[in-house]
Amino acid sequence: MILRVNELNAGYTWGDNLVHAVNDVSFEVEKGEFLGIAGESGCGKSTLAFSITGLLRPPGHIFSGSVFFMGKDLANLSKEEIRRLRWKDFSIVFQSSMNVLNPVLRIKDQIFDGITAHVNVDKEELLAHTKKLFKLVNVSSEFLDAYPHQLSGGMKQRIVIASALSLNPKLVIMDEPTTALDVVVQRIILQEIDELRRKLGFSIIFITHDLSLLVEISDTLAIMYAGRIVEKAPSAELYAKPMHPYTEGLMNSFPPLSGKRKRLHGIPGHPPKLSEEIKGCPFATRCPKKMPICENISPPYIEVEKGHFVACHLYK
Amino acid sequence: MSHAIYTNEGDKMKTVLEVRDLVKYFNVGHLFKPKYVHAVEKVSFSIGSGEVLGLVGESGSGKTTAARVIAKLYEPTSGEIKLFGEIVPTKMSRKRLLKYRKNVQMIFQDPFASLNPLHKVRYMISRPLKIHRLVKGKEIESKIGYLLEECELIPAKSFLDKYPYELSGGERQRIGIARALAVKPKLVLADEPTSMLDVSIRLDIMNLMLDLKEKEGLSYLYITHDLAGAHYMSDRIAIMYAGMLMELGPSDEIIEHPLHPYTKLLKKAAPKPEESLRPERLVVGEEIPDLVDPPKGCRFYPRCPYATKICSEEVPNLEKVSSGHFVRCFLYSK
């Protein structure tokens, strides 16, 4: 096991306001595993990524819980200790990576930066290593001296992924890395990420709002709603047998590509505001299978079948 | 070749919009050394009464430009637009333009950018009603209420005095739809109306649009990059690539039996867990051609796995392969 998140609570506070964006989240990531986390905007998935990587800045805070990464509790490390681990042992690929690159620096210098912050290597070795990285992500090494504006969106994304892999991390956290790309390019990059994982053996936490993408590519899938993980299971099982009514609703929200055209129905209503205290199950107001208990008692997150976790009163 | 063949032959429905050989170039050079982006190249299609035509393509394929030309936000470089069989002139007086826009309205992609943050919902919906002088005096309030309720913003009263920042993305897009429908248009150009919304909200908006189509007798040009969404919404689908229409046909046929290599690629790239959880591997070059200096032959040939010599030399015609199904590819030309 490479990462264990334990009853993590995080969010934002200012004055008397509190936004409880991550609520009692627990999960584990095995070595080489591809974990997908799907949820709508505002469900706390990016806050979760920031909390794990120690990048949550005020007014954001981790309230309680622990994040064990290779035996160390990241939630209790100092900034400097986390900085030393970040990029070397785990790295992050952000949403809209295209804007992550500095427009006035050459591509290679930006990759060098990340490497030299952690290890001492001479220029030649640095260049040789970066060439290898470029080859890994299928970008021609003639672009080493290019500036970001000379590259297409897909290429920039590849460079950012190359940079995240530059120090051979054990875990890569990807926060909607392909959202801004075209369908075809998106599919190709995902395919490449998966191949790299198999080749290099790192684990991935892949965060996105696009469930249909994840079902096909991840090993395990966790569904987030209103700051909580409401269901987690191996992808194929989650797709074949969704247990939580929210997951079921999400699955029915995607028109299938093939088959006869027929009317589908989404999930009525909208998610609760995380700035207000939620009593009972956060999905109760939209749930078609609501019971009296749902309004008052928050359902526990339990393992219903082996490897299949769900937080819903329907399953006990 | 008569343009009439681009309609669906089986149905004898009334044609609302007809576009023939629409071209739009943007000058990105300067006055004495012009350089043109070939954004839309000889695009022809028609939309029947009550019909939804899905226009599918990647970003940069010219689908939004085409819609903006039809909405008269851009002037076409050449080509012809006909509304109810009448030619729409390139230059129009304000009065004539107003009359055109009463029939043709647009829904924009980004509900966070398309509503003025300084105005209340009441004002935003009342503007088209006033500009087009559709209602008088006191009726306006009840008309706004009716429009909001039609777009499932219920109770309408509670939304009237809200500013856009108080609304969720889905609610904003409903305001955008209500605003477009205020003038009772015949044709609505919907430019990726769901792409900025959350997945659980998307389907609601699509369903709302389909319901309103039935109720108000609308036609849509539904622009999207999502093939599955286009299939859900549209009667016919047109596939656009690098400014050109590559394939056009009935929805089910485009999805089940795509002919053009680009359509096949799009279908392969789309997630379809209902078929298999381990999708086949895509192998393709990913660069869309430079539209300032587009390839001489077929615009897809640099990425096409079936490309032959002729593909790099000549542009294939959009040819009929079966009733209502057209494709621009040498593989199918006789």
Interface residues (C-beta under 8 A of the other chain):
Chain A: E40 S41 S152 G154 D182 V183 V184 V185 Q186 R187 I188 Q191 H209 D210 L211 S212 L213 V215 E216 S235 A236 Y239 G249 L250 S253 F254 P255 P256 L257 S258 G259 K260 R261 R263 L264 H265 G266 I267 P268 H270
Chain B: E58 S59 S168 G169 G170 D198 V199 S200 I201 R202 L203 D204 M206 N207 L210 H225 D226 L227 A228 G229 H231 Y232 S251 D252 I255 E256 L265 L266 K267 K268 A269 A270 P271 K272 P273 E274 E275 L277 R278 P279 R281 L282 V284 E286 E287
